[in-house]
Amino acid sequence: TIYRRLKAILDEDCIFYNKWIRFEDSSGTHFAQPDIFIICPSKIFLLEVKRTQTLEAELQLKYLYRPLLEHLFPSKEIFCIQVCKNLRARPRNEINALREARDPSIIYTYHCLGEIFNV
């Protein structure tokens, strides 16, 4: 649903959906698959989509996907956003549109209830 909505309002060439990233570290070769990332001229919006808010999503964003995208796109700021339909707890950093994400050091939560998705 989120990907379909983004395709309807953004240039499809800047949206990457379930794109596999191959990387190597001291323990060998690995693969990661961020849900969605949107490449803009000076920044990237990195979205992890979950039905229900989870700590796991924040950990994936912070410790796996963000470092990979920082390596691939060193000149761009990366804004991490967990998009979820159901909340388990009141988010510390809730946004109602992607453009509200202003601090790349924060992991934001976008509470998305349906077809409407604000960029």
MODELLER restraints for C-alpha pairs under 7 A, 6 or more apart:
rsr = mdl.restraints
at = mdl.atoms
rsr.add(forms.Gaussian(group=physical.xy_distance, feature=features.Distance(at['CA:1:A'], at['CA:115:A']), mean=6.73, stdev=0.5))
rsr.add(forms.Gaussian(group=physical.xy_distance, feature=features.Distance(at['CA:5:A'], at['CA:115:A']), mean=6.84, stdev=0.5))
rsr.add(forms.Gaussian(group=physical.xy_distance, feature=features.Distance(at['CA:5:A'], at['CA:117:A']), mean=6.69, stdev=0.5))
rsr.add(forms.Gaussian(group=physical.xy_distance, feature=features.Distance(at['CA:14:A'], at['CA:38:A']), mean=5.52, stdev=0.5))
rsr.add(forms.Gaussian(group=physical.xy_distance, feature=features.Distance(at['CA:14:A'], at['CA:39:A']), mean=5.13, stdev=0.5))
rsr.add(forms.Gaussian(group=physical.xy_distance, feature=features.Distance(at['CA:14:A'], at['CA:40:A']), mean=6.94, stdev=0.5))
rsr.add(forms.Gaussian(group=physical.xy_distance, feature=features.Distance(at['CA:15:A'], at['CA:36:A']), mean=6.98, stdev=0.5))
rsr.add(forms.Gaussian(group=physical.xy_distance, feature=features.Distance(at['CA:15:A'], at['CA:37:A']), mean=6.00, stdev=0.5))
rsr.add(forms.Gaussian(group=physical.xy_distance, feature=features.Distance(at['CA:15:A'], at['CA:38:A']), mean=4.61, stdev=0.5))
rsr.add(forms.Gaussian(group=physical.xy_distance, feature=features.Distance(at['CA:15:A'], at['CA:39:A']), mean=6.61, stdev=0.5))
rsr.add(forms.Gaussian(group=physical.xy_distance, feature=features.Distance(at['CA:16:A'], at['CA:36:A']), mean=5.52, stdev=0.5))
rsr.add(forms.Gaussian(group=physical.xy_distance, feature=features.Distance(at['CA:16:A'], at['CA:37:A']), mean=5.28, stdev=0.5))
rsr.add(forms.Gaussian(group=physical.xy_distance, feature=features.Distance(at['CA:16:A'], at['CA:38:A']), mean=6.26, stdev=0.5))
rsr.add(forms.Gaussian(group=physical.xy_distance, feature=features.Distance(at['CA:17:A'], at['CA:35:A']), mean=5.77, stdev=0.5))
rsr.add(forms.Gaussian(group=physical.xy_distance, feature=features.Distance(at['CA:17:A'], at['CA:36:A']), mean=4.57, stdev=0.5))
rsr.add(forms.Gaussian(group=physical.xy_distance, feature=features.Distance(at['CA:17:A'], at['CA:37:A']), mean=6.80, stdev=0.5))
rsr.add(forms.Gaussian(group=physical.xy_distance, feature=features.Distance(at['CA:18:A'], at['CA:33:A']), mean=5.49, stdev=0.5))
rsr.add(forms.Gaussian(group=physical.xy_distance, feature=features.Distance(at['CA:18:A'], at['CA:34:A']), mean=5.65, stdev=0.5))
rsr.add(forms.Gaussian(group=physical.xy_distance, feature=features.Distance(at['CA:18:A'], at['CA:35:A']), mean=4.77, stdev=0.5))
rsr.add(forms.Gaussian(group=physical.xy_distance, feature=features.Distance(at['CA:18:A'], at['CA:36:A']), mean=6.11, stdev=0.5))
rsr.add(forms.Gaussian(group=physical.xy_distance, feature=features.Distance(at['CA:19:A'], at['CA:33:A']), mean=5.59, stdev=0.5))
rsr.add(forms.Gaussian(group=physical.xy_distance, feature=features.Distance(at['CA:19:A'], at['CA:34:A']), mean=6.50, stdev=0.5))
rsr.add(forms.Gaussian(group=physical.xy_distance, feature=features.Distance(at['CA:20:A'], at['CA:31:A']), mean=6.55, stdev=0.5))
rsr.add(forms.Gaussian(group=physical.xy_distance, feature=features.Distance(at['CA:20:A'], at['CA:32:A']), mean=5.76, stdev=0.5))
rsr.add(forms.Gaussian(group=physical.xy_distance, feature=features.Distance(at['CA:20:A'], at['CA:33:A']), mean=4.64, stdev=0.5))
rsr.add(forms.Gaussian(group=physical.xy_distance, feature=features.Distance(at['CA:21:A'], at['CA:31:A']), mean=5.51, stdev=0.5))
rsr.add(forms.Gaussian(group=physical.xy_distance, feature=features.Distance(at['CA:21:A'], at['CA:32:A']), mean=5.20, stdev=0.5))
rsr.add(forms.Gaussian(group=physical.xy_distance, feature=features.Distance(at['CA:21:A'], at['CA:33:A']), mean=6.19, stdev=0.5))
rsr.add(forms.Gaussian(group=physical.xy_distance, feature=features.Distance(at['CA:22:A'], at['CA:30:A']), mean=5.86, stdev=0.5))
rsr.add(forms.Gaussian(group=physical.xy_distance, feature=features.Distance(at['CA:22:A'], at['CA:31:A']), mean=4.54, stdev=0.5))
rsr.add(forms.Gaussian(group=physical.xy_distance, feature=features.Distance(at['CA:22:A'], at['CA:32:A']), mean=6.62, stdev=0.5))
rsr.add(forms.Gaussian(group=physical.xy_distance, feature=features.Distance(at['CA:23:A'], at['CA:29:A']), mean=5.81, stdev=0.5))
rsr.add(forms.Gaussian(group=physical.xy_distance, feature=features.Distance(at['CA:23:A'], at['CA:30:A']), mean=5.41, stdev=0.5))
rsr.add(forms.Gaussian(group=physical.xy_distance, feature=features.Distance(at['CA:23:A'], at['CA:31:A']), mean=6.17, stdev=0.5))
rsr.add(forms.Gaussian(group=physical.xy_distance, feature=features.Distance(at['CA:24:A'], at['CA:30:A']), mean=6.00, stdev=0.5))
rsr.add(forms.Gaussian(group=physical.xy_distance, feature=features.Distance(at['CA:34:A'], at['CA:48:A']), mean=6.75, stdev=0.5))
rsr.add(forms.Gaussian(group=physical.xy_distance, feature=features.Distance(at['CA:34:A'], at['CA:65:A']), mean=6.33, stdev=0.5))
rsr.add(forms.Gaussian(group=physical.xy_distance, feature=features.Distance(at['CA:35:A'], at['CA:47:A']), mean=6.25, stdev=0.5))
rsr.add(forms.Gaussian(group=physical.xy_distance, feature=features.Distance(at['CA:35:A'], at['CA:48:A']), mean=5.39, stdev=0.5))
rsr.add(forms.Gaussian(group=physical.xy_distance, feature=features.Distance(at['CA:35:A'], at['CA:49:A']), mean=6.44, stdev=0.5))
rsr.add(forms.Gaussian(group=physical.xy_distance, feature=features.Distance(at['CA:36:A'], at['CA:46:A']), mean=6.14, stdev=0.5))
rsr.add(forms.Gaussian(group=physical.xy_distance, feature=features.Distance(at['CA:36:A'], at['CA:47:A']), mean=5.13, stdev=0.5))
rsr.add(forms.Gaussian(group=physical.xy_distance, feature=features.Distance(at['CA:36:A'], at['CA:48:A']), mean=6.70, stdev=0.5))
rsr.add(forms.Gaussian(group=physical.xy_distance, feature=features.Distance(at['CA:37:A'], at['CA:44:A']), mean=6.62, stdev=0.5))
rsr.add(forms.Gaussian(group=physical.xy_distance, feature=features.Distance(at['CA:37:A'], at['CA:45:A']), mean=5.49, stdev=0.5))
rsr.add(forms.Gaussian(group=physical.xy_distance, feature=features.Distance(at['CA:37:A'], at['CA:46:A']), mean=4.40, stdev=0.5))
rsr.add(forms.Gaussian(group=physical.xy_distance, feature=features.Distance(at['CA:37:A'], at['CA:47:A']), mean=5.87, stdev=0.5))
rsr.add(forms.Gaussian(group=physical.xy_distance, feature=features.Distance(at['CA:38:A'], at['CA:44:A']), mean=5.47, stdev=0.5))
rsr.add(forms.Gaussian(group=physical.xy_distance, feature=features.Distance(at['CA:38:A'], at['CA:45:A']), mean=5.08, stdev=0.5))
rsr.add(forms.Gaussian(group=physical.xy_distance, feature=features.Distance(at['CA:38:A'], at['CA:46:A']), mean=6.57, stdev=0.5))
rsr.add(forms.Gaussian(group=physical.xy_distance, feature=features.Distance(at['CA:39:A'], at['CA:45:A']), mean=6.74, stdev=0.5))
rsr.add(forms.Gaussian(group=physical.xy_distance, feature=features.Distance(at['CA:42:A'], at['CA:76:A']), mean=5.24, stdev=0.5))
rsr.add(forms.Gaussian(group=physical.xy_distance, feature=features.Distance(at['CA:42:A'], at['CA:77:A']), mean=6.75, stdev=0.5))
rsr.add(forms.Gaussian(group=physical.xy_distance, feature=features.Distance(at['CA:43:A'], at['CA:76:A']), mean=4.68, stdev=0.5))
rsr.add(forms.Gaussian(group=physical.xy_distance, feature=features.Distance(at['CA:43:A'], at['CA:77:A']), mean=4.61, stdev=0.5))
rsr.add(forms.Gaussian(group=physical.xy_distance, feature=features.Distance(at['CA:43:A'], at['CA:78:A']), mean=5.82, stdev=0.5))
rsr.add(forms.Gaussian(group=physical.xy_distance, feature=features.Distance(at['CA:44:A'], at['CA:76:A']), mean=6.55, stdev=0.5))
rsr.add(forms.Gaussian(group=physical.xy_distance, feature=features.Distance(at['CA:44:A'], at['CA:77:A']), mean=6.17, stdev=0.5))
rsr.add(forms.Gaussian(group=physical.xy_distance, feature=features.Distance(at['CA:44:A'], at['CA:78:A']), mean=4.80, stdev=0.5))
rsr.add(forms.Gaussian(group=physical.xy_distance, feature=features.Distance(at['CA:44:A'], at['CA:79:A']), mean=6.11, stdev=0.5))
rsr.add(forms.Gaussian(group=physical.xy_distance, feature=features.Distance(at['CA:45:A'], at['CA:78:A']), mean=6.02, stdev=0.5))
rsr.add(forms.Gaussian(group=physical.xy_distance, feature=features.Distance(at['CA:45:A'], at['CA:79:A']), mean=4.89, stdev=0.5))
rsr.add(forms.Gaussian(group=physical.xy_distance, feature=features.Distance(at['CA:45:A'], at['CA:80:A']), mean=6.21, stdev=0.5))
rsr.add(forms.Gaussian(group=physical.xy_distance, feature=features.Distance(at['CA:46:A'], at['CA:78:A']), mean=6.75, stdev=0.5))
rsr.add(forms.Gaussian(group=physical.xy_distance, feature=features.Distance(at['CA:46:A'], at['CA:79:A']), mean=5.90, stdev=0.5))
rsr.add(forms.Gaussian(group=physical.xy_distance, feature=features.Distance(at['CA:46:A'], at['CA:80:A']), mean=4.86, stdev=0.5))
rsr.add(forms.Gaussian(group=physical.xy_distance, feature=features.Distance(at['CA:46:A'], at['CA:81:A']), mean=6.09, stdev=0.5))
rsr.add(forms.Gaussian(group=physical.xy_distance, feature=features.Distance(at['CA:47:A'], at['CA:80:A']), mean=6.17, stdev=0.5))
rsr.add(forms.Gaussian(group=physical.xy_distance, feature=features.Distance(at['CA:47:A'], at['CA:81:A']), mean=4.94, stdev=0.5))
rsr.add(forms.Gaussian(group=physical.xy_distance, feature=features.Distance(at['CA:47:A'], at['CA:82:A']), mean=5.78, stdev=0.5))
rsr.add(forms.Gaussian(group=physical.xy_distance, feature=features.Distance(at['CA:47:A'], at['CA:83:A']), mean=6.54, stdev=0.5))
rsr.add(forms.Gaussian(group=physical.xy_distance, feature=features.Distance(at['CA:48:A'], at['CA:57:A']), mean=6.29, stdev=0.5))
rsr.add(forms.Gaussian(group=physical.xy_distance, feature=features.Distance(at['CA:48:A'], at['CA:81:A']), mean=6.40, stdev=0.5))
rsr.add(forms.Gaussian(group=physical.xy_distance, feature=features.Distance(at['CA:48:A'], at['CA:82:A']), mean=4.88, stdev=0.5))
rsr.add(forms.Gaussian(group=physical.xy_distance, feature=features.Distance(at['CA:48:A'], at['CA:83:A']), mean=6.02, stdev=0.5))
rsr.add(forms.Gaussian(group=physical.xy_distance, feature=features.Distance(at['CA:49:A'], at['CA:82:A']), mean=5.96, stdev=0.5))
rsr.add(forms.Gaussian(group=physical.xy_distance, feature=features.Distance(at['CA:49:A'], at['CA:83:A']), mean=4.71, stdev=0.5))
rsr.add(forms.Gaussian(group=physical.xy_distance, feature=features.Distance(at['CA:49:A'], at['CA:84:A']), mean=5.90, stdev=0.5))
rsr.add(forms.Gaussian(group=physical.xy_distance, feature=features.Distance(at['CA:50:A'], at['CA:83:A']), mean=6.20, stdev=0.5))
rsr.add(forms.Gaussian(group=physical.xy_distance, feature=features.Distance(at['CA:50:A'], at['CA:84:A']), mean=4.91, stdev=0.5))
rsr.add(forms.Gaussian(group=physical.xy_distance, feature=features.Distance(at['CA:51:A'], at['CA:84:A']), mean=5.14, stdev=0.5))
rsr.add(forms.Gaussian(group=physical.xy_distance, feature=features.Distance(at['CA:51:A'], at['CA:85:A']), mean=5.19, stdev=0.5))
rsr.add(forms.Gaussian(group=physical.xy_distance, feature=features.Distance(at['CA:51:A'], at['CA:86:A']), mean=6.10, stdev=0.5))
rsr.add(forms.Gaussian(group=physical.xy_distance, feature=features.Distance(at['CA:52:A'], at['CA:84:A']), mean=5.48, stdev=0.5))
rsr.add(forms.Gaussian(group=physical.xy_distance, feature=features.Distance(at['CA:52:A'], at['CA:85:A']), mean=5.93, stdev=0.5))
rsr.add(forms.Gaussian(group=physical.xy_distance, feature=features.Distance(at['CA:52:A'], at['CA:86:A']), mean=4.49, stdev=0.5))
rsr.add(forms.Gaussian(group=physical.xy_distance, feature=features.Distance(at['CA:52:A'], at['CA:87:A']), mean=5.93, stdev=0.5))
rsr.add(forms.Gaussian(group=physical.xy_distance, feature=features.Distance(at['CA:53:A'], at['CA:84:A']), mean=5.57, stdev=0.5))
rsr.add(forms.Gaussian(group=physical.xy_distance, feature=features.Distance(at['CA:53:A'], at['CA:86:A']), mean=6.13, stdev=0.5))
rsr.add(forms.Gaussian(group=physical.xy_distance, feature=features.Distance(at['CA:53:A'], at['CA:87:A']), mean=5.18, stdev=0.5))
rsr.add(forms.Gaussian(group=physical.xy_distance, feature=features.Distance(at['CA:53:A'], at['CA:88:A']), mean=5.94, stdev=0.5))
rsr.add(forms.Gaussian(group=physical.xy_distance, feature=features.Distance(at['CA:57:A'], at['CA:82:A']), mean=6.54, stdev=0.5))
rsr.add(forms.Gaussian(group=physical.xy_distance, feature=features.Distance(at['CA:58:A'], at['CA:82:A']), mean=6.87, stdev=0.5))
rsr.add(forms.Gaussian(group=physical.xy_distance, feature=features.Distance(at['CA:58:A'], at['CA:107:A']), mean=6.79, stdev=0.5))
rsr.add(forms.Gaussian(group=physical.xy_distance, feature=features.Distance(at['CA:61:A'], at['CA:80:A']), mean=6.28, stdev=0.5))
rsr.add(forms.Gaussian(group=physical.xy_distance, feature=features.Distance(at['CA:66:A'], at['CA:78:A']), mean=6.76, stdev=0.5))
rsr.add(forms.Gaussian(group=physical.xy_distance, feature=features.Distance(at['CA:77:A'], at['CA:104:A']), mean=6.41, stdev=0.5))
rsr.add(forms.Gaussian(group=physical.xy_distance, feature=features.Distance(at['CA:78:A'], at['CA:104:A']), mean=5.77, stdev=0.5))
rsr.add(forms.Gaussian(group=physical.xy_distance, feature=features.Distance(at['CA:79:A'], at['CA:101:A']), mean=6.66, stdev=0.5))
rsr.add(forms.Gaussian(group=physical.xy_distance, feature=features.Distance(at['CA:79:A'], at['CA:104:A']), mean=4.82, stdev=0.5))
rsr.add(forms.Gaussian(group=physical.xy_distance, feature=features.Distance(at['CA:80:A'], at['CA:107:A']), mean=5.10, stdev=0.5))
rsr.add(forms.Gaussian(group=physical.xy_distance, feature=features.Distance(at['CA:80:A'], at['CA:108:A']), mean=6.22, stdev=0.5))
rsr.add(forms.Gaussian(group=physical.xy_distance, feature=features.Distance(at['CA:81:A'], at['CA:107:A']), mean=5.73, stdev=0.5))
rsr.add(forms.Gaussian(group=physical.xy_distance, feature=features.Distance(at['CA:81:A'], at['CA:108:A']), mean=4.59, stdev=0.5))
rsr.add(forms.Gaussian(group=physical.xy_distance, feature=features.Distance(at['CA:81:A'], at['CA:109:A']), mean=5.50, stdev=0.5))
rsr.add(forms.Gaussian(group=physical.xy_distance, feature=features.Distance(at['CA:81:A'], at['CA:110:A']), mean=6.65, stdev=0.5))
rsr.add(forms.Gaussian(group=physical.xy_distance, feature=features.Distance(at['CA:82:A'], at['CA:108:A']), mean=6.15, stdev=0.5))
rsr.add(forms.Gaussian(group=physical.xy_distance, feature=features.Distance(at['CA:82:A'], at['CA:109:A']), mean=4.79, stdev=0.5))
rsr.add(forms.Gaussian(group=physical.xy_distance, feature=features.Distance(at['CA:82:A'], at['CA:110:A']), mean=6.11, stdev=0.5))
rsr.add(forms.Gaussian(group=physical.xy_distance, feature=features.Distance(at['CA:83:A'], at['CA:109:A']), mean=5.92, stdev=0.5))
rsr.add(forms.Gaussian(group=physical.xy_distance, feature=features.Distance(at['CA:83:A'], at['CA:110:A']), mean=4.72, stdev=0.5))
rsr.add(forms.Gaussian(group=physical.xy_distance, feature=features.Distance(at['CA:83:A'], at['CA:111:A']), mean=6.02, stdev=0.5))
rsr.add(forms.Gaussian(group=physical.xy_distance, feature=features.Distance(at['CA:83:A'], at['CA:112:A']), mean=6.47, stdev=0.5))
rsr.add(forms.Gaussian(group=physical.xy_distance, feature=features.Distance(at['CA:84:A'], at['CA:110:A']), mean=6.44, stdev=0.5))
rsr.add(forms.Gaussian(group=physical.xy_distance, feature=features.Distance(at['CA:84:A'], at['CA:111:A']), mean=5.30, stdev=0.5))
rsr.add(forms.Gaussian(group=physical.xy_distance, feature=features.Distance(at['CA:84:A'], at['CA:112:A']), mean=5.77, stdev=0.5))
rsr.add(forms.Gaussian(group=physical.xy_distance, feature=features.Distance(at['CA:85:A'], at['CA:111:A']), mean=5.71, stdev=0.5))
rsr.add(forms.Gaussian(group=physical.xy_distance, feature=features.Distance(at['CA:85:A'], at['CA:112:A']), mean=5.04, stdev=0.5))
rsr.add(forms.Gaussian(group=physical.xy_distance, feature=features.Distance(at['CA:85:A'], at['CA:113:A']), mean=5.13, stdev=0.5))
rsr.add(forms.Gaussian(group=physical.xy_distance, feature=features.Distance(at['CA:91:A'], at['CA:109:A']), mean=6.31, stdev=0.5))
rsr.add(forms.Gaussian(group=physical.xy_distance, feature=features.Distance(at['CA:93:A'], at['CA:108:A']), mean=4.99, stdev=0.5))
rsr.add(forms.Gaussian(group=physical.xy_distance, feature=features.Distance(at['CA:93:A'], at['CA:109:A']), mean=6.03, stdev=0.5))
rsr.add(forms.Gaussian(group=physical.xy_distance, feature=features.Distance(at['CA:94:A'], at['CA:108:A']), mean=5.71, stdev=0.5))
rsr.add(forms.Gaussian(group=physical.xy_distance, feature=features.Distance(at['CA:94:A'], at['CA:109:A']), mean=4.69, stdev=0.5))
rsr.add(forms.Gaussian(group=physical.xy_distance, feature=features.Distance(at['CA:94:A'], at['CA:110:A']), mean=5.83, stdev=0.5))
rsr.add(forms.Gaussian(group=physical.xy_distance, feature=features.Distance(at['CA:95:A'], at['CA:101:A']), mean=6.97, stdev=0.5))
rsr.add(forms.Gaussian(group=physical.xy_distance, feature=features.Distance(at['CA:95:A'], at['CA:108:A']), mean=6.64, stdev=0.5))
rsr.add(forms.Gaussian(group=physical.xy_distance, feature=features.Distance(at['CA:95:A'], at['CA:109:A']), mean=6.15, stdev=0.5))
rsr.add(forms.Gaussian(group=physical.xy_distance, feature=features.Distance(at['CA:95:A'], at['CA:110:A']), mean=5.28, stdev=0.5))
rsr.add(forms.Gaussian(group=physical.xy_distance, feature=features.Distance(at['CA:96:A'], at['CA:110:A']), mean=6.05, stdev=0.5))
rsr.add(forms.Gaussian(group=physical.xy_distance, feature=features.Distance(at['CA:96:A'], at['CA:118:A']), mean=6.77, stdev=0.5))
rsr.add(forms.Gaussian(group=physical.xy_distance, feature=features.Distance(at['CA:97:A'], at['CA:118:A']), mean=4.55, stdev=0.5))
rsr.add(forms.Gaussian(group=physical.xy_distance, feature=features.Distance(at['CA:97:A'], at['CA:119:A']), mean=5.01, stdev=0.5))
rsr.add(forms.Gaussian(group=physical.xy_distance, feature=features.Distance(at['CA:98:A'], at['CA:118:A']), mean=6.61, stdev=0.5))
rsr.add(forms.Gaussian(group=physical.xy_distance, feature=features.Distance(at['CA:98:A'], at['CA:119:A']), mean=4.77, stdev=0.5))
rsr.add(forms.Gaussian(group=physical.xy_distance, feature=features.Distance(at['CA:99:A'], at['CA:119:A']), mean=5.97, stdev=0.5))
